[in-house]
Amino acid sequence: MLLMRLCIVVPEVSADSETLRPAAVWSIPEKRISVRTRTKKSVKTLKKKAEKTYTKKKETKSKDTNIETEEETKTKTVIDTTVTTTSKYKKGSRKVSVSTVTRTVTTTYKYMTVNALKELSADRTALTLLPAAPPVVYNITDLADRVDANLLRAFDEFGMTLIIDGSADALGTFRMEERQIILKRQDSCIYHELGHFLFFVAGRTDRLPAANAVYLAEKDLATSVSSGYSNVSVSEYFAEAYRCYVLDRAALLNERPQTCAVVQDALSKVTDAQVLRIKNTYSAVWK
């Protein structure tokens, strides 16, 4: 359950800020982010045949802000929309393949007046009986700002979703068929689940005999940021190895150089060509 902190924020008065009632002093907001990506494909016909083969891309951005203020609460919603249109022309053809990707990021800030929040917090028994917060969709970069750039592009390209669900049974779950990573809470477990994603994109290189040999040779050498769960299986070992790689690469290289090399090899395989190959393979499953 997400609870807002009892910190007082006195809003600055400016020409472009929303007007608050003089008596209202608001808490630091609870912030939630959801991301939605939609892709639309079409074909348009030119009056004349294209003289050359080329691709044209156009991107437009817009922002919409809405504020709703009640007696004890205030909700501010910011919607950022990016529309990317890619048109592919082929020499000698009048047909143009058009792909339009609409990415909508909705950020919601929920405030309470400090007085109302104090009254709510005073009844600790009542707080423990409140229902758990519903699952929330997050932007991957908000929880995993150290993720490799190529892996981040693959995450977006596949239309993956990151969900925080306090009622989840496991600390983290990677579901490629549903294109989801589900976490019980916000912590570094995100990098473990991204480790599973990494080796999926790399072509399951963690299942190769060479990787298994590294696992057997170095699985008992971890003494720093790695968790005991890493020894459950080869795939869990290398997923955890990616978490270690992100959090303390020098320690991983020092303790388990062969493991570090396997992670780096997997990262090198996350290319545009590999991502396209996976999309073509799984397109029927992901519809």
VOPAGU-2260 file (C-alpha; in pm, 1 decimal, decimal comma):
REM VOPAGU-2260
SITE   aa  ch    i         X         Y         Z
SITE  MET   A    0       0,0       0,0       0,0
SITE  LEU   A    1     138,7     336,4     -99,7
SITE  LEU   A    2     114,5     603,9     168,4
SITE  MET   A    3     201,7     967,2     120,4
SITE  ARG   A    4     467,9    1120,6     342,5
SITE  LEU   A    5     384,7    1381,5     602,7
SITE  CYS   A    6     600,7    1648,7     445,3
SITE  ILE   A    7     460,8    1997,0     400,4
SITE  VAL   A    8     491,8    2165,4      65,1
SITE  VAL   A    9     402,1    2530,4      38,9
SITE  PRO   A   10     328,3    2588,9    -331,0
SITE  GLU   A   11     500,6    2878,3    -500,6
SITE  VAL   A   12     272,4    3143,4    -644,4
SITE  SER   A   13     336,6    3210,1   -1011,0
SITE  ALA   A   14     141,9    3331,0   -1308,3
SITE  ASP   A   15     114,8    2985,1   -1461,9
SITE  SER   A   16      54,3    2781,2   -1144,8
SITE  GLU   A   17    -288,3    2663,0   -1041,3
SITE  THR   A   18    -460,6    2878,1    -776,1
SITE  LEU   A   19    -505,4    2708,2    -438,6
SITE  ARG   A   20    -728,7    2817,1    -155,7
SITE  PRO   A   21    -524,1    3016,1     101,6
SITE  ALA   A   22    -593,4    2762,2     376,1
SITE  ALA   A   23    -481,4    2459,8     173,5
SITE  VAL   A   24    -133,4    2325,0     245,7
SITE  TRP   A   25     -72,2    2008,3      49,8
SITE  SER   A   26     130,7    1695,8     116,7
SITE  ILE   A   27     402,6    1570,0    -115,6
SITE  PRO   A   28     205,4    1384,0    -385,1
SITE  GLU   A   29     173,4    1015,1    -450,1
SITE  LYS   A   30     294,3     971,3    -807,6
SITE  ARG   A   31     177,6     702,6   -1047,8
SITE  ILE   A   32     273,5     649,8   -1409,5
SITE  SER   A   33     108,4     440,2   -1677,2
SITE  VAL   A   34     230,0     385,9   -2033,4
SITE  ARG   A   35      24,5     275,4   -2331,5
SITE  THR   A   36     157,9     206,8   -2680,7
SITE  ARG   A   37     -62,5     151,9   -2984,4
SITE  THR   A   38      52,9      65,9   -3336,4
SITE  LYS   A   39    -154,6     116,7   -3650,5
SITE  LYS   A   40     -38,9      -1,8   -3992,6
SITE  SER   A   41    -179,5     102,3   -4327,2
SITE  VAL   A   42     -94,0     135,7   -4695,0
SITE  LYS   A   43    -146,2     451,2   -4897,9
SITE  THR   A   44    -129,5     491,4   -5272,0
SITE  LEU   A   45      73,3     762,3   -5445,5
SITE  LYS   A   46     -33,2     934,9   -5765,8
SITE  LYS   A   47     307,2     858,7   -5913,7
SITE  LYS   A   48     555,1     580,4   -5854,2
SITE  ALA   A   49     834,0     650,1   -5606,8
SITE  GLU   A   50    1160,8     746,9   -5774,5
SITE  LYS   A   51    1375,8     585,3   -5501,7
SITE  THR   A   52    1358,4     361,1   -5197,6
SITE  TYR   A   53    1366,0     547,0   -4868,1
SITE  THR   A   54    1204,4     583,1   -4524,3
SITE  LYS   A   55    1055,1     900,4   -4383,1
SITE  LYS   A   56     980,6     943,6   -4012,9
SITE  LYS   A   57     775,5    1216,1   -3847,0
SITE  GLU   A   58     724,4    1265,3   -3474,0
SITE  THR   A   59     477,1    1494,1   -3299,0
SITE  LYS   A   60     438,5    1552,2   -2925,9
SITE  SER   A   61     159,9    1699,7   -2719,1
SITE  LYS   A   62      86,7    1752,3   -2350,1
SITE  ASP   A   63    -243,3    1789,1   -2167,8
SITE  THR   A   64    -275,7    1880,5   -1799,3
SITE  ASN   A   65    -589,3    1848,9   -1590,8
SITE  ILE   A   66    -631,3    1948,9   -1223,7
SITE  GLU   A   67    -925,4    1852,5   -1004,3
SITE  THR   A   68    -940,5    2007,9    -657,6
SITE  GLU   A   69   -1182,7    1905,1    -384,5
SITE  GLU   A   70   -1203,8    2007,8     -19,5
SITE  GLU   A   71    -935,3    1769,8     111,8
SITE  THR   A   72    -777,8    1624,0    -202,8
SITE  LYS   A   73    -630,9    1734,6    -532,0
SITE  THR   A   74    -547,9    1528,7    -840,3
SITE  LYS   A   75    -322,8    1651,2   -1118,4
SITE  THR   A   76    -305,6    1444,1   -1437,7
SITE  VAL   A   77     -44,0    1504,9   -1706,1
SITE  ILE   A   78     -80,0    1320,0   -2035,8
SITE  ASP   A   79     220,3    1321,7   -2271,1
SITE  THR   A   80     146,2    1182,0   -2615,5
SITE  THR   A   81     406,9    1104,7   -2881,5
SITE  VAL   A   82     293,7    1001,7   -3229,3
SITE  THR   A   83     563,1     857,0   -3456,4
SITE  THR   A   84     470,1     797,5   -3819,9
SITE  THR   A   85     708,3     594,6   -4037,0
SITE  SER   A   86     647,9     583,3   -4411,6
SITE  LYS   A   87     842,4     338,3   -4630,1
SITE  TYR   A   88     870,2     413,7   -5000,9
SITE  LYS   A   89     990,4     160,4   -5258,4
SITE  LYS   A   90    1137,4     257,9   -5590,4
SITE  GLY   A   91     900,2     192,3   -5880,5
SITE  SER   A   92     598,4     138,2   -5654,8
SITE  ARG   A   93     297,1     357,5   -5578,8
SITE  LYS   A   94     235,2     175,7   -5249,7
SITE  VAL   A   95     365,9     327,1   -4927,1
SITE  SER   A   96     369,4     126,3   -4602,9
SITE  VAL   A   97     277,0     349,6   -4310,3
SITE  SER   A   98     324,1     260,8   -3943,8
SITE  THR   A   99     185,9     494,5   -3677,9
SITE  VAL   A  100     293,4     436,4   -3317,6
SITE  THR   A  101     112,6     631,5   -3046,7
SITE  ARG   A  102     277,8     630,7   -2703,8
SITE  THR   A  103      78,8     781,9   -2420,1
SITE  VAL   A  104     236,6     842,3   -2079,5
SITE  THR   A  105      -9,8     936,9   -1806,8
SITE  THR   A  106     134,5    1073,6   -1482,8
SITE  THR   A  107    -104,7    1119,5   -1193,7
SITE  TYR   A  108     -20,1    1320,2    -881,2
SITE  LYS   A  109    -252,2    1273,8    -583,9
SITE  TYR   A  110    -235,5    1523,3    -296,6
SITE  MET   A  111    -410,7    1549,7      39,5
SITE  THR   A  112    -420,8    1849,0     267,5
SITE  VAL   A  113    -174,8    1810,2     553,1
SITE  ASN   A  114    -453,8    1827,8     810,2
SITE  ALA   A  115    -649,9    1550,3     638,4
SITE  LEU   A  116    -338,7    1336,3     606,6
SITE  LYS   A  117    -258,9    1377,8     975,9
SITE  GLU   A  118    -610,5    1271,7    1069,6
SITE  LEU   A  119    -582,1     965,2     847,5
SITE  SER   A  120    -241,0     871,5     985,0
SITE  ALA   A  121    -357,4     907,4    1346,3
SITE  ASP   A  122    -576,3     599,2    1314,4
SITE  ARG   A  123    -302,9     340,3    1254,3
SITE  THR   A  124    -545,7      51,9    1295,0
SITE  ALA   A  125    -766,0     186,8    1019,5
SITE  LEU   A  126    -464,4     223,0     792,1
SITE  THR   A  127    -372,5    -144,8     826,6
SITE  LEU   A  128    -725,0    -242,8     722,5
SITE  LEU   A  129    -725,6     -38,2     403,6
SITE  PRO   A  130    -720,6    -252,7      85,4
SITE  ALA   A  131    -391,9    -295,3     -99,5
SITE  ALA   A  132    -327,3     -51,3    -381,1
SITE  PRO   A  133    -431,9    -184,0    -722,4
SITE  PRO   A  134    -163,7    -287,7    -974,1
SITE  VAL   A  135       5,8      14,6   -1130,8
SITE  VAL   A  136     179,1      35,3   -1469,3
SITE  TYR   A  137     513,7     217,5   -1463,0
SITE  ASN   A  138     749,7     357,1   -1721,2
SITE  ILE   A  139    1054,9     127,5   -1727,5
SITE  THR   A  140    1300,8     418,2   -1699,0
SITE  ASP   A  141    1136,0     538,2   -1376,3
SITE  LEU   A  142    1235,0     218,0   -1195,9
SITE  ALA   A  143    1537,5     103,2   -1397,5
SITE  ASP   A  144    1736,3     411,4   -1492,6
SITE  ARG   A  145    2056,8     208,2   -1534,2
SITE  VAL   A  146    1922,1     -28,2   -1797,4
SITE  ASP   A  147    2130,6     -69,5   -2113,3
SITE  ALA   A  148    2007,4     156,2   -2396,4
SITE  ASN   A  149    1972,5    -125,5   -2651,8
SITE  LEU   A  150    1778,3    -337,7   -2403,7
SITE  LEU   A  151    1552,8     -41,4   -2328,2
SITE  ARG   A  152    1477,0       1,9   -2699,3
SITE  ALA   A  153    1391,7    -368,1   -2725,3
SITE  PHE   A  154    1160,9    -336,1   -2423,0
SITE  ASP   A  155     974,5     -50,9   -2593,5
SITE  GLU   A  156     978,3    -212,8   -2936,9
SITE  PHE   A  157     811,3    -528,3   -2805,4
SITE  GLY   A  158     546,6    -324,0   -2622,0
SITE  MET   A  159     650,7    -464,4   -2283,9
SITE  THR   A  160     466,4    -352,0   -1969,1
SITE  LEU   A  161     610,4    -303,3   -1619,4
SITE  ILE   A  162     358,4    -354,1   -1338,4
SITE  ILE   A  163     387,0    -308,4    -961,5
SITE  ASP   A  164     136,4    -533,7    -782,5
SITE  GLY   A  165     161,4    -546,0    -404,1
SITE  SER   A  166     -58,0    -856,1    -396,4
SITE  ALA   A  167     171,9   -1057,7    -625,1
SITE  ASP   A  168     294,8   -1388,5    -485,3
SITE  ALA   A  169     651,9   -1352,6    -613,4
SITE  LEU   A  170     892,8   -1060,1    -576,6
SITE  GLY   A  171     929,1   -1056,2    -953,9
SITE  THR   A  172     789,2   -1239,5   -1255,4
SITE  PHE   A  173     893,0   -1228,3   -1622,1
SITE  ARG   A  174     619,8   -1324,3   -1870,0
SITE  MET   A  175     727,0   -1292,8   -2230,3
SITE  GLU   A  176     407,3   -1427,4   -2387,4
SITE  GLU   A  177     207,7   -1156,6   -2206,7
SITE  ARG   A  178     497,7    -911,2   -2254,9
SITE  GLN   A  179     498,1    -826,8   -1883,8
SITE  ILE   A  180     732,2    -785,6   -1591,0
SITE  ILE   A  181     544,0    -787,5   -1260,3
SITE  LEU   A  182     711,0    -673,4    -936,3
SITE  LYS   A  183     576,5    -691,4    -583,3
SITE  ARG   A  184     752,7    -368,0    -489,8
SITE  GLN   A  185     994,0    -110,1    -625,2
SITE  ASP   A  186    1348,8    -239,2    -574,2
SITE  SER   A  187    1649,5    -374,0    -763,6
SITE  CYS   A  188    1459,4    -693,6    -843,9
SITE  ILE   A  189    1364,3    -511,7   -1165,2
SITE  TYR   A  190    1717,2    -574,8   -1294,4
SITE  HIS   A  191    1687,0    -947,2   -1218,0
SITE  GLU   A  192    1369,8    -969,9   -1428,4
SITE  LEU   A  193    1534,5    -760,1   -1698,5
SITE  GLY   A  194    1813,1   -1017,9   -1688,8
SITE  HIS   A  195    1560,3   -1281,6   -1797,1
SITE  PHE   A  196    1446,4   -1041,6   -2069,1
SITE  LEU   A  197    1805,8    -982,8   -2179,4
SITE  PHE   A  198    1882,0   -1350,8   -2232,1
SITE  PHE   A  199    1551,6   -1400,7   -2410,9
SITE  VAL   A  200    1637,0   -1122,7   -2656,5
SITE  ALA   A  201    1994,7   -1250,2   -2693,5
SITE  GLY   A  202    1863,8   -1588,6   -2811,7
SITE  ARG   A  203    1864,9   -1788,1   -2485,6
SITE  THR   A  204    2242,9   -1783,9   -2467,4
SITE  ASP   A  205    2215,4   -1869,5   -2095,5
SITE  ARG   A  206    2105,1   -2218,7   -2203,4
SITE  LEU   A  207    2414,8   -2293,2   -2409,1
SITE  PRO   A  208    2661,7   -2558,5   -2284,3
SITE  ALA   A  209    2931,9   -2292,4   -2248,7
SITE  ALA   A  210    2708,1   -2088,0   -2017,8
SITE  ASN   A  211    2629,1   -2396,2   -1812,1
SITE  ALA   A  212    3001,8   -2461,1   -1770,5
SITE  VAL   A  213    3048,4   -2104,7   -1641,9
SITE  TYR   A  214    2756,1   -2153,0   -1403,5
SITE  LEU   A  215    2910,0   -2468,4   -1255,1
SITE  ALA   A  216    3251,8   -2305,9   -1225,5
SITE  GLU   A  217    3151,8   -1975,8   -1064,7
SITE  LYS   A  218    2810,2   -2014,6    -899,9
SITE  ASP   A  219    2962,7   -2049,4    -551,0
SITE  LEU   A  220    3201,2   -1754,2    -584,3
SITE  ALA   A  221    2954,4   -1468,2    -531,7
SITE  THR   A  222    3018,2   -1267,1    -213,9
SITE  SER   A  223    2881,4    -919,1    -295,2
SITE  VAL   A  224    2544,4    -807,9    -433,6
SITE  SER   A  225    2424,1   -1145,0    -561,2
SITE  SER   A  226    2136,9   -1313,8    -374,6
SITE  GLY   A  227    2119,0   -1679,4    -275,0
SITE  TYR   A  228    1836,3   -1726,4    -526,0
SITE  SER   A  229    2091,7   -1710,9    -806,5
SITE  ASN   A  230    2195,9   -2073,4    -746,8
SITE  VAL   A  231    1849,1   -2218,5    -806,8
SITE  SER   A  232    1912,3   -2274,8   -1179,0
SITE  VAL   A  233    2126,1   -2160,5   -1469,4
SITE  SER   A  234    1864,3   -1913,5   -1592,9
SITE  GLU   A  235    1815,4   -1763,6   -1244,9
SITE  TYR   A  236    2191,2   -1743,3   -1200,0
SITE  PHE   A  237    2242,9   -1536,2   -1513,7
SITE  ALA   A  238    1935,0   -1320,9   -1451,3
SITE  GLU   A  239    2084,4   -1236,0   -1112,8
SITE  ALA   A  240    2423,0   -1189,0   -1278,7
SITE  TYR   A  241    2274,7    -910,6   -1491,1
SITE  ARG   A  242    2143,2    -743,5   -1174,1
SITE  CYS   A  243    2494,7    -764,4   -1027,9
SITE  TYR   A  244    2639,6    -632,5   -1355,3
SITE  VAL   A  245    2416,3    -325,9   -1338,2
SITE  LEU   A  246    2461,8    -254,5    -967,2
SITE  ASP   A  247    2834,3    -328,1    -931,7
SITE  ARG   A  248    3004,2    -428,8   -1254,6
SITE  ALA   A  249    3353,1    -406,5   -1106,7
SITE  ALA   A  250    3265,5    -651,1    -828,0
SITE  LEU   A  251    3115,2    -899,7   -1073,9
SITE  LEU   A  252    3418,8    -876,5   -1300,3
SITE  ASN   A  253    3651,9    -928,4   -1004,4
SITE  GLU   A  254    3462,0   -1218,9    -848,5
SITE  ARG   A  255    3329,0   -1399,6   -1156,5
SITE  PRO   A  256    3500,9   -1281,7   -1474,6
SITE  GLN   A  257    3354,8   -1559,6   -1691,1
SITE  THR   A  258    3002,3   -1476,6   -1573,2
SITE  CYS   A  259    3061,7   -1111,2   -1650,8
SITE  ALA   A  260    3177,1   -1209,8   -1999,8
SITE  VAL   A  261    2855,8   -1409,6   -2059,8
SITE  VAL   A  262    2646,0   -1106,3   -1963,3
SITE  GLN   A  263    2847,8    -876,0   -2188,6
SITE  ASP   A  264    2817,0   -1123,4   -2475,9
SITE  ALA   A  265    2438,0   -1130,1   -2430,7
SITE  LEU   A  266    2423,8    -749,4   -2434,4
SITE  SER   A  267    2624,4    -741,7   -2758,0
SITE  LYS   A  268    2358,4    -959,3   -2922,7
SITE  VAL   A  269    2075,8    -713,5   -2854,2
SITE  THR   A  270    2077,8    -556,3   -3200,8
SITE  ASP   A  271    1808,3    -408,1   -3423,0
SITE  ALA   A  272    1829,0    -714,9   -3646,9
SITE  GLN   A  273    1781,4    -951,2   -3352,5
SITE  VAL   A  274    1486,1    -750,8   -3220,3
SITE  LEU   A  275    1321,4    -758,3   -3564,2
SITE  ARG   A  276    1379,4   -1134,1   -3587,9
SITE  ILE   A  277    1204,8   -1190,4   -3253,7
SITE  LYS   A  278     914,5    -961,6   -3347,0
SITE  ASN   A  279     858,4   -1156,0   -3668,6
SITE  THR   A  280     872,7   -1486,3   -3481,6
SITE  TYR   A  281     634,2   -1389,6   -3201,1
SITE  SER   A  282     399,8   -1153,9   -3388,6
SITE  ALA   A  283     123,7   -1418,0   -3404,3
SITE  VAL   A  284     150,5   -1485,6   -3029,4
SITE  TRP   A  285     151,0   -1117,4   -2934,9
SITE  LYS   A  286    -158,2   -1011,5   -3132,2
